[in-house]
Amino acid sequence: MKAEDLRALQAPLKDRYRQEPRAASITLRARGKLNEAELVCSVETGRALVEAGLHPLTGGNGLQVCSGDMLLQALVACAGVTLSSVATALGVEISDGTVSAEGDLDFRGTLGVDRSTPVGFAEIRLNFELETEAPPETLSKVIELTERYCVVFQTLKNSPRLSVGTNA
């Protein structure tokens, strides 16, 4: 996609959102079906069902995806799409690229082995390997704007209010 095509695609949306700010707001949803016998949760992705299960370090068999992996995959997907959009908007050609994320977990927290060990990722690192002829300062701008506009990155960086409910 060319920069002018992206601008043409997004211009009417931006105009509408300036005129009607509420039109830009949406509530995204995810849904899963429990299977207690197998300790899995089948998550609807819009294209298929993904079975999430325990990570092998917490007793899983490795046949299902780990929700921690899914979190990192969501970050990679969002950052990749955002980087591509930013590069396109700035007219920066990326001839090839890879986005990767890795995160450090200590399952002693999750398993309740050590109450002083936090549950969740202690650190997440996002990395881009990009082939481009863009000068370093332009590439830095692409990365800066990708960080700024990546929904998943910003959500992780600036934790939203969370709540838990039940309909039992």
Secondary structure as a PSIPRED ss2 file (coil, helix, strand):
# PSIPRED VFORMAT (PSIPRED V4.0)

   1 M C   1.000  0.000  0.000
   2 K C   1.000  0.000  0.000
   3 A H   0.000  1.000  0.000
   4 E H   0.000  1.000  0.000
   5 D H   0.000  1.000  0.000
   6 L H   0.000  1.000  0.000
   7 R H   0.000  1.000  0.000
   8 A H   0.000  1.000  0.000
   9 L H   0.000  1.000  0.000
  10 Q H   0.000  1.000  0.000
  11 A H   0.000  1.000  0.000
  12 P H   0.000  1.000  0.000
  13 L H   0.000  1.000  0.000
  14 K H   0.000  1.000  0.000
  15 D H   0.000  1.000  0.000
  16 R H   0.000  1.000  0.000
  17 Y H   0.000  1.000  0.000
  18 R H   0.000  1.000  0.000
  19 Q H   0.000  1.000  0.000
  20 E C   1.000  0.000  0.000
  21 P H   0.000  1.000  0.000
  22 R H   0.000  1.000  0.000
  23 A H   0.000  1.000  0.000
  24 A H   0.000  1.000  0.000
  25 S C   1.000  0.000  0.000
  26 I C   1.000  0.000  0.000
  27 T C   1.000  0.000  0.000
  28 L C   1.000  0.000  0.000
  29 R C   1.000  0.000  0.000
  30 A C   1.000  0.000  0.000
  31 R C   1.000  0.000  0.000
  32 G E   0.000  0.000  1.000
  33 K E   0.000  0.000  1.000
  34 L E   0.000  0.000  1.000
  35 N E   0.000  0.000  1.000
  36 E H   0.000  1.000  0.000
  37 A H   0.000  1.000  0.000
  38 E H   0.000  1.000  0.000
  39 L C   1.000  0.000  0.000
  40 V E   0.000  0.000  1.000
  41 C E   0.000  0.000  1.000
  42 S E   0.000  0.000  1.000
  43 V E   0.000  0.000  1.000
  44 E E   0.000  0.000  1.000
  45 T C   1.000  0.000  0.000
  46 G C   1.000  0.000  0.000
  47 R C   1.000  0.000  0.000
  48 A C   1.000  0.000  0.000
  49 L E   0.000  0.000  1.000
  50 V E   0.000  0.000  1.000
  51 E E   0.000  0.000  1.000
  52 A E   0.000  0.000  1.000
  53 G E   0.000  0.000  1.000
  54 L C   1.000  0.000  0.000
  55 H C   1.000  0.000  0.000
  56 P H   0.000  1.000  0.000
  57 L H   0.000  1.000  0.000
  58 T H   0.000  1.000  0.000
  59 G C   1.000  0.000  0.000
  60 G C   1.000  0.000  0.000
  61 N C   1.000  0.000  0.000
  62 G C   1.000  0.000  0.000
  63 L C   1.000  0.000  0.000
  64 Q C   1.000  0.000  0.000
  65 V E   0.000  0.000  1.000
  66 C C   1.000  0.000  0.000
  67 S H   0.000  1.000  0.000
  68 G H   0.000  1.000  0.000
  69 D H   0.000  1.000  0.000
  70 M H   0.000  1.000  0.000
  71 L H   0.000  1.000  0.000
  72 L H   0.000  1.000  0.000
  73 Q H   0.000  1.000  0.000
  74 A H   0.000  1.000  0.000
  75 L H   0.000  1.000  0.000
  76 V H   0.000  1.000  0.000
  77 A H   0.000  1.000  0.000
  78 C H   0.000  1.000  0.000
  79 A H   0.000  1.000  0.000
  80 G H   0.000  1.000  0.000
  81 V H   0.000  1.000  0.000
  82 T H   0.000  1.000  0.000
  83 L H   0.000  1.000  0.000
  84 S H   0.000  1.000  0.000
  85 S H   0.000  1.000  0.000
  86 V H   0.000  1.000  0.000
  87 A H   0.000  1.000  0.000
  88 T H   0.000  1.000  0.000
  89 A H   0.000  1.000  0.000
  90 L H   0.000  1.000  0.000
  91 G C   1.000  0.000  0.000
  92 V C   1.000  0.000  0.000
  93 E C   1.000  0.000  0.000
  94 I E   0.000  0.000  1.000
  95 S E   0.000  0.000  1.000
  96 D E   0.000  0.000  1.000
  97 G E   0.000  0.000  1.000
  98 T E   0.000  0.000  1.000
  99 V E   0.000  0.000  1.000
 100 S E   0.000  0.000  1.000
 101 A E   0.000  0.000  1.000
 102 E E   0.000  0.000  1.000
 103 G E   0.000  0.000  1.000
 104 D E   0.000  0.000  1.000
 105 L E   0.000  0.000  1.000
 106 D C   1.000  0.000  0.000
 107 F H   0.000  1.000  0.000
 108 R H   0.000  1.000  0.000
 109 G H   0.000  1.000  0.000
 110 T H   0.000  1.000  0.000
 111 L C   1.000  0.000  0.000
 112 G C   1.000  0.000  0.000
 113 V C   1.000  0.000  0.000
 114 D C   1.000  0.000  0.000
 115 R C   1.000  0.000  0.000
 116 S C   1.000  0.000  0.000
 117 T C   1.000  0.000  0.000
 118 P C   1.000  0.000  0.000
 119 V C   1.000  0.000  0.000
 120 G C   1.000  0.000  0.000
 121 F E   0.000  0.000  1.000
 122 A E   0.000  0.000  1.000
 123 E E   0.000  0.000  1.000
 124 I E   0.000  0.000  1.000
 125 R E   0.000  0.000  1.000
 126 L E   0.000  0.000  1.000
 127 N E   0.000  0.000  1.000
 128 F E   0.000  0.000  1.000
 129 E E   0.000  0.000  1.000
 130 L E   0.000  0.000  1.000
 131 E E   0.000  0.000  1.000
 132 T E   0.000  0.000  1.000
 133 E C   1.000  0.000  0.000
 134 A C   1.000  0.000  0.000
 135 P C   1.000  0.000  0.000
 136 P H   0.000  1.000  0.000
 137 E H   0.000  1.000  0.000
 138 T H   0.000  1.000  0.000
 139 L H   0.000  1.000  0.000
 140 S H   0.000  1.000  0.000
 141 K H   0.000  1.000  0.000
 142 V H   0.000  1.000  0.000
 143 I H   0.000  1.000  0.000
 144 E H   0.000  1.000  0.000
 145 L H   0.000  1.000  0.000
 146 T H   0.000  1.000  0.000
 147 E H   0.000  1.000  0.000
 148 R H   0.000  1.000  0.000
 149 Y H   0.000  1.000  0.000
 150 C C   1.000  0.000  0.000
 151 V H   0.000  1.000  0.000
 152 V H   0.000  1.000  0.000
 153 F H   0.000  1.000  0.000
 154 Q H   0.000  1.000  0.000
 155 T H   0.000  1.000  0.000
 156 L H   0.000  1.000  0.000
 157 K H   0.000  1.000  0.000
 158 N C   1.000  0.000  0.000
 159 S C   1.000  0.000  0.000
 160 P C   1.000  0.000  0.000
 161 R C   1.000  0.000  0.000
 162 L C   1.000  0.000  0.000
 163 S C   1.000  0.000  0.000
 164 V C   1.000  0.000  0.000
 165 G C   1.000  0.000  0.000
 166 T C   1.000  0.000  0.000
 167 N C   1.000  0.000  0.000
 168 A C   1.000  0.000  0.000
